[in-house]
Amino acid sequence: MEPRFLLLSDVAAELNVSDSQVYHMVRSGELPAIKIGGRGQWRVERPRLEEYIQRKYAETAEWVRTNPLAERDPE
């Protein structure tokens, strides 16, 4: 059974990015997370991560639609 909550380092591994990039996404509100425990450690709920990934797929698809690949001029 997969854990409900992920460490930021787990999220970073899933997304293949650095821990600091995930921390920035959490602190900016881009990726929903909670702070728990006496030291206020961040945790990301797995369903929130999956929603984030789906949102990024949609944003990327929209970007691709509005930024068509231009062909190079023949040299």
N, CA, C and O atoms as CSV, one atom per row, in Angstrom:
chain,resi,resn,atom,element,x,y,z
A,1,MET,N,N,0.833,-1.178,0.000
A,1,MET,CA,C,0.000,0.000,0.000
A,1,MET,C,C,0.883,1.249,0.000
A,1,MET,O,O,1.813,1.364,0.799
A,2,GLU,N,N,0.581,2.178,-0.902
A,2,GLU,CA,C,1.352,3.410,-0.979
A,2,GLU,C,C,0.951,4.343,0.156
A,2,GLU,O,O,-0.213,4.370,0.557
A,3,PRO,N,N,1.909,5.106,0.675
A,3,PRO,CA,C,1.565,6.058,1.734
A,3,PRO,C,C,0.676,7.175,1.205
A,3,PRO,O,O,0.770,7.564,0.041
A,4,ARG,N,N,-0.185,7.681,2.073
A,4,ARG,CA,C,-1.077,8.778,1.686
A,4,ARG,C,C,-0.305,10.078,1.495
A,4,ARG,O,O,-0.583,10.847,0.575
A,5,PHE,N,N,0.675,10.318,2.379
A,5,PHE,CA,C,1.444,11.553,2.328
A,5,PHE,C,C,2.884,11.271,1.921
A,5,PHE,O,O,3.468,10.260,2.312
A,6,LEU,N,N,3.441,12.169,1.138
A,6,LEU,CA,C,4.802,12.026,0.629
A,6,LEU,C,C,5.697,13.118,1.191
A,6,LEU,O,O,5.265,14.253,1.391
A,7,LEU,N,N,6.938,12.763,1.440
A,7,LEU,CA,C,7.962,13.755,1.778
A,7,LEU,C,C,8.266,14.571,0.526
A,7,LEU,O,O,8.025,14.110,-0.589
A,8,LEU,N,N,8.791,15.770,0.704
A,8,LEU,CA,C,9.168,16.561,-0.461
A,8,LEU,C,C,10.216,15.845,-1.294
A,8,LEU,O,O,10.223,15.961,-2.519
A,9,SER,N,N,11.092,15.113,-0.645
A,9,SER,CA,C,12.114,14.356,-1.386
A,9,SER,C,C,11.471,13.248,-2.222
A,9,SER,O,O,11.960,12.932,-3.307
A,10,ASP,N,N,10.378,12.654,-1.728
A,10,ASP,CA,C,9.652,11.646,-2.508
A,10,ASP,C,C,9.010,12.281,-3.736
A,10,ASP,O,O,9.046,11.717,-4.830
A,11,VAL,N,N,8.426,13.457,-3.546
A,11,VAL,CA,C,7.805,14.187,-4.656
A,11,VAL,C,C,8.875,14.536,-5.690
A,11,VAL,O,O,8.654,14.385,-6.892
A,12,ALA,N,N,10.021,14.999,-5.227
A,12,ALA,CA,C,11.117,15.350,-6.130
A,12,ALA,C,C,11.541,14.138,-6.954
A,12,ALA,O,O,11.787,14.251,-8.155
A,13,ALA,N,N,11.624,12.986,-6.306
A,13,ALA,CA,C,11.998,11.764,-7.030
A,13,ALA,C,C,10.931,11.393,-8.055
A,13,ALA,O,O,11.261,10.989,-9.170
A,14,GLU,N,N,9.662,11.525,-7.695
A,14,GLU,CA,C,8.569,11.202,-8.618
A,14,GLU,C,C,8.600,12.110,-9.845
A,14,GLU,O,O,8.374,11.652,-10.965
A,15,LEU,N,N,8.880,13.399,-9.633
A,15,LEU,CA,C,8.875,14.365,-10.725
A,15,LEU,C,C,10.229,14.507,-11.408
A,15,LEU,O,O,10.355,15.202,-12.416
A,16,ASN,N,N,11.234,13.849,-10.856
A,16,ASN,CA,C,12.600,13.919,-11.379
A,16,ASN,C,C,13.113,15.360,-11.409
A,16,ASN,O,O,13.663,15.824,-12.408
A,17,VAL,N,N,12.915,16.056,-10.278
A,17,VAL,CA,C,13.412,17.420,-10.097
A,17,VAL,C,C,14.132,17.482,-8.749
A,17,VAL,O,O,14.152,16.499,-8.008
A,18,SER,N,N,14.711,18.616,-8.439
A,18,SER,CA,C,15.434,18.744,-7.174
A,18,SER,C,C,14.473,18.980,-6.002
A,18,SER,O,O,13.339,19.424,-6.183
A,19,ASP,N,N,14.957,18.674,-4.812
A,19,ASP,CA,C,14.180,18.949,-3.596
A,19,ASP,C,C,13.854,20.432,-3.494
A,19,ASP,O,O,12.749,20.802,-3.096
A,20,SER,N,N,14.818,21.287,-3.854
A,20,SER,CA,C,14.589,22.729,-3.754
A,20,SER,C,C,13.513,23.198,-4.724
A,20,SER,O,O,12.778,24.135,-4.413
A,21,GLN,N,N,13.402,22.570,-5.891
A,21,GLN,CA,C,12.335,22.928,-6.828
A,21,GLN,C,C,10.968,22.581,-6.238
A,21,GLN,O,O,10.018,23.354,-6.368
A,22,VAL,N,N,10.871,21.430,-5.597
A,22,VAL,CA,C,9.605,21.037,-4.974
A,22,VAL,C,C,9.288,21.977,-3.820
A,22,VAL,O,O,8.138,22.388,-3.659
A,23,TYR,N,N,10.274,22.318,-3.025
A,23,TYR,CA,C,10.056,23.251,-1.920
A,23,TYR,C,C,9.502,24.578,-2.450
A,23,TYR,O,O,8.570,25.138,-1.873
A,24,HIS,N,N,10.068,25.071,-3.535
A,24,HIS,CA,C,9.592,26.322,-4.128
A,24,HIS,C,C,8.146,26.171,-4.609
A,24,HIS,O,O,7.335,27.075,-4.405
A,25,MET,N,N,7.814,25.048,-5.242
A,25,MET,CA,C,6.447,24.823,-5.725
A,25,MET,C,C,5.461,24.810,-4.556
A,25,MET,O,O,4.351,25.330,-4.666
A,26,VAL,N,N,5.871,24.217,-3.444
A,26,VAL,CA,C,5.012,24.165,-2.256
A,26,VAL,C,C,4.870,25.547,-1.633
A,26,VAL,O,O,3.760,25.981,-1.326
A,27,ARG,N,N,5.987,26.235,-1.447
A,27,ARG,CA,C,5.953,27.557,-0.801
A,27,ARG,C,C,5.203,28.589,-1.637
A,27,ARG,O,O,4.599,29.509,-1.085
A,28,SER,N,N,5.235,28.448,-2.956
A,28,SER,CA,C,4.537,29.394,-3.832
A,28,SER,C,C,3.050,29.081,-3.955
A,28,SER,O,O,2.280,29.893,-4.468
A,29,GLY,N,N,2.648,27.894,-3.479
A,29,GLY,CA,C,1.249,27.489,-3.582
A,29,GLY,C,C,0.926,26.745,-4.864
A,29,GLY,O,O,-0.216,26.336,-5.074
A,30,GLU,N,N,1.909,26.567,-5.714
A,30,GLU,CA,C,1.695,25.845,-6.970
A,30,GLU,C,C,1.309,24.385,-6.719
A,30,GLU,O,O,0.468,23.826,-7.422
A,31,LEU,N,N,1.932,23.781,-5.713
A,31,LEU,CA,C,1.657,22.401,-5.336
A,31,LEU,C,C,1.109,22.389,-3.910
A,31,LEU,O,O,1.834,22.729,-2.975
A,32,PRO,N,N,-0.149,22.006,-3.726
A,32,PRO,CA,C,-0.731,22.000,-2.382
A,32,PRO,C,C,0.004,21.034,-1.451
A,32,PRO,O,O,0.343,19.914,-1.833
A,33,ALA,N,N,0.238,21.494,-0.227
A,33,ALA,CA,C,0.921,20.685,0.779
A,33,ALA,C,C,0.483,21.153,2.164
A,33,ALA,O,O,-0.154,22.195,2.318
A,34,ILE,N,N,0.845,20.353,3.164
A,34,ILE,CA,C,0.568,20.718,4.552
A,34,ILE,C,C,1.856,20.659,5.348
A,34,ILE,O,O,2.802,19.962,4.980
A,35,LYS,N,N,1.878,21.406,6.452
A,35,LYS,CA,C,2.990,21.346,7.402
A,35,LYS,C,C,2.495,20.583,8.617
A,35,LYS,O,O,1.425,20.872,9.154
A,36,ILE,N,N,3.279,19.613,9.043
A,36,ILE,CA,C,2.885,18.813,10.200
A,36,ILE,C,C,4.052,18.671,11.168
A,36,ILE,O,O,5.206,18.925,10.823
A,37,GLY,N,N,3.727,18.267,12.367
A,37,GLY,CA,C,4.751,17.986,13.368
A,37,GLY,C,C,5.322,19.240,13.994
A,37,GLY,O,O,5.083,20.359,13.539
A,38,GLY,N,N,6.083,19.020,15.049
A,38,GLY,CA,C,6.676,20.109,15.807
A,38,GLY,C,C,7.669,20.932,15.015
A,38,GLY,O,O,7.837,22.124,15.276
A,39,ARG,N,N,8.328,20.311,14.049
A,39,ARG,CA,C,9.307,21.035,13.241
A,39,ARG,C,C,8.696,21.563,11.952
A,39,ARG,O,O,9.396,22.154,11.129
A,40,GLY,N,N,7.390,21.353,11.770
A,40,GLY,CA,C,6.700,21.879,10.598
A,40,GLY,C,C,7.204,21.300,9.293
A,40,GLY,O,O,7.522,22.041,8.363
A,41,GLN,N,N,7.277,19.987,9.219
A,41,GLN,CA,C,7.741,19.330,7.997
A,41,GLN,C,C,6.620,19.296,6.968
A,41,GLN,O,O,5.459,19.054,7.298
A,42,TRP,N,N,6.987,19.542,5.721
A,42,TRP,CA,C,6.022,19.558,4.632
A,42,TRP,C,C,5.674,18.139,4.188
A,42,TRP,O,O,6.527,17.252,4.155
A,43,ARG,N,N,4.390,17.948,3.845
A,43,ARG,CA,C,3.927,16.690,3.274
A,43,ARG,C,C,2.959,17.004,2.140
A,43,ARG,O,O,2.166,17.942,2.224
A,44,VAL,N,N,3.037,16.210,1.086
A,44,VAL,CA,C,2.145,16.349,-0.059
A,44,VAL,C,C,1.292,15.096,-0.127
A,44,VAL,O,O,1.806,13.978,-0.148
A,45,GLU,N,N,-0.003,15.295,-0.160
A,45,GLU,CA,C,-0.912,14.165,-0.262
A,45,GLU,C,C,-0.861,13.635,-1.698
A,45,GLU,O,O,-0.907,14.405,-2.657
A,46,ARG,N,N,-0.767,12.326,-1.828
A,46,ARG,CA,C,-0.620,11.708,-3.151
A,46,ARG,C,C,-1.683,12.187,-4.149
A,46,ARG,O,O,-1.333,12.510,-5.284
A,47,PRO,N,N,-2.967,12.246,-3.770
A,47,PRO,CA,C,-3.960,12.733,-4.746
A,47,PRO,C,C,-3.694,14.167,-5.210
A,47,PRO,O,O,-3.986,14.504,-6.357
A,48,ARG,N,N,-3.137,15.027,-4.323
A,48,ARG,CA,C,-2.806,16.401,-4.729
A,48,ARG,C,C,-1.676,16.394,-5.753
A,48,ARG,O,O,-1.666,17.200,-6.683
A,49,LEU,N,N,-0.717,15.471,-5.573
A,49,LEU,CA,C,0.369,15.349,-6.542
A,49,LEU,C,C,-0.175,14.904,-7.887
A,49,LEU,O,O,0.210,15.450,-8.921
A,50,GLU,N,N,-1.056,13.933,-7.888
A,50,GLU,CA,C,-1.643,13.449,-9.146
A,50,GLU,C,C,-2.446,14.561,-9.826
A,50,GLU,O,O,-2.396,14.694,-11.048
A,51,GLU,N,N,-3.182,15.356,-9.051
A,51,GLU,CA,C,-3.924,16.491,-9.611
A,51,GLU,C,C,-2.964,17.513,-10.216
A,51,GLU,O,O,-3.221,18.065,-11.285
A,52,TYR,N,N,-1.862,17.755,-9.522
A,52,TYR,CA,C,-0.850,18.686,-10.023
A,52,TYR,C,C,-0.302,18.202,-11.365
A,52,TYR,O,O,-0.165,18.990,-12.301
A,53,ILE,N,N,0.008,16.923,-11.458
A,53,ILE,CA,C,0.542,16.359,-12.693
A,53,ILE,C,C,-0.478,16.507,-13.822
A,53,ILE,O,O,-0.114,16.907,-14.928
A,54,GLN,N,N,-1.736,16.194,-13.561
A,54,GLN,CA,C,-2.769,16.341,-14.585
A,54,GLN,C,C,-2.924,17.794,-15.015
A,54,GLN,O,O,-3.112,18.076,-16.199
A,55,ARG,N,N,-2.847,18.716,-14.061
A,55,ARG,CA,C,-2.933,20.141,-14.373
A,55,ARG,C,C,-1.773,20.562,-15.273
A,55,ARG,O,O,-1.959,21.336,-16.212
A,56,LYS,N,N,-0.595,20.058,-14.986
A,56,LYS,CA,C,0.574,20.384,-15.799
A,56,LYS,C,C,0.449,19.805,-17.208
A,56,LYS,O,O,0.866,20.443,-18.174
A,57,TYR,N,N,-0.122,18.599,-17.338
A,57,TYR,CA,C,-0.381,18.040,-18.669
A,57,TYR,C,C,-1.322,18.961,-19.445
A,57,TYR,O,O,-1.078,19.237,-20.620
A,58,ALA,N,N,-2.383,19.435,-18.813
A,58,ALA,CA,C,-3.342,20.315,-19.473
A,58,ALA,C,C,-2.684,21.636,-19.863
A,58,ALA,O,O,-2.887,22.124,-20.975
A,59,GLU,N,N,-1.897,22.218,-18.957
A,59,GLU,CA,C,-1.203,23.471,-19.256
A,59,GLU,C,C,-0.226,23.295,-20.410
A,59,GLU,O,O,-0.118,24.165,-21.274
A,60,THR,N,N,0.477,22.184,-20.428
A,60,THR,CA,C,1.437,21.919,-21.494
A,60,THR,C,C,0.727,21.731,-22.824
A,60,THR,O,O,1.184,22.242,-23.846
A,61,ALA,N,N,-0.388,21.005,-22.825
A,61,ALA,CA,C,-1.153,20.801,-24.057
A,61,ALA,C,C,-1.638,22.139,-24.601
A,61,ALA,O,O,-1.588,22.369,-25.809
A,62,GLU,N,N,-2.106,23.019,-23.726
A,62,GLU,CA,C,-2.557,24.344,-24.153
A,62,GLU,C,C,-1.392,25.144,-24.712
A,62,GLU,O,O,-1.536,25.817,-25.733
A,63,TRP,N,N,-0.252,25.079,-24.062
A,63,TRP,CA,C,0.933,25.793,-24.540
A,63,TRP,C,C,1.338,25.296,-25.924
A,63,TRP,O,O,1.673,26.096,-26.797
A,64,VAL,N,N,1.309,23.982,-26.128
A,64,VAL,CA,C,1.671,23.409,-27.422
A,64,VAL,C,C,0.689,23.892,-28.499
A,64,VAL,O,O,1.103,24.221,-29.611
A,65,ARG,N,N,-0.605,23.936,-28.171
A,65,ARG,CA,C,-1.607,24.408,-29.130
A,65,ARG,C,C,-1.385,25.868,-29.524
A,65,ARG,O,O,-1.574,26.238,-30.683
A,66,THR,N,N,-0.991,26.682,-28.571
A,66,THR,CA,C,-0.837,28.113,-28.852
A,66,THR,C,C,0.564,28.504,-29.304
A,66,THR,O,O,0.795,29.657,-29.666
A,67,ASN,N,N,1.496,27.566,-29.288
A,67,ASN,CA,C,2.877,27.811,-29.726
A,67,ASN,C,C,3.295,26.728,-30.697
A,67,ASN,O,O,4.085,25.850,-30.353
A,68,PRO,N,N,2.764,26.785,-31.920
A,68,PRO,CA,C,3.095,25.721,-32.877
A,68,PRO,C,C,4.588,25.699,-33.202
A,68,PRO,O,O,5.271,26.723,-33.169
A,69,LEU,N,N,5.054,24.534,-33.509
A,69,LEU,CA,C,6.455,24.349,-33.868
A,69,LEU,C,C,6.682,24.961,-35.239
A,69,LEU,O,O,6.084,24.530,-36.225
A,70,ALA,N,N,7.526,25.943,-35.298
A,70,ALA,CA,C,7.837,26.600,-36.582
A,70,ALA,C,C,8.921,25.825,-37.295
A,70,ALA,O,O,9.907,25.394,-36.696
A,71,GLU,N,N,8.714,25.656,-38.593
A,71,GLU,CA,C,9.748,24.962,-39.370
A,71,GLU,C,C,10.899,25.924,-39.638
A,71,GLU,O,O,10.701,27.128,-39.797
A,72,ARG,N,N,12.083,25.375,-39.685
A,72,ARG,CA,C,13.261,26.180,-39.967
A,72,ARG,C,C,13.284,26.576,-41.433
A,72,ARG,O,O,12.815,25.842,-42.302
A,73,ASP,N,N,13.835,27.739,-41.686
A,73,ASP,CA,C,14.042,28.162,-43.080
A,73,ASP,C,C,15.133,27.303,-43.687
A,73,ASP,O,O,16.135,27.018,-43.031
A,74,PRO,N,N,14.951,26.885,-44.935
A,74,PRO,CA,C,16.035,26.100,-45.571
A,74,PRO,C,C,17.282,26.960,-45.720
A,74,PRO,O,O,17.212,28.137,-46.073
A,75,GLU,N,N,18.402,26.352,-45.447
A,75,GLU,CA,C,19.662,27.111,-45.505
A,75,GLU,C,C,20.295,26.997,-46.861
A,75,GLU,O,O,21.359,27.569,-47.096
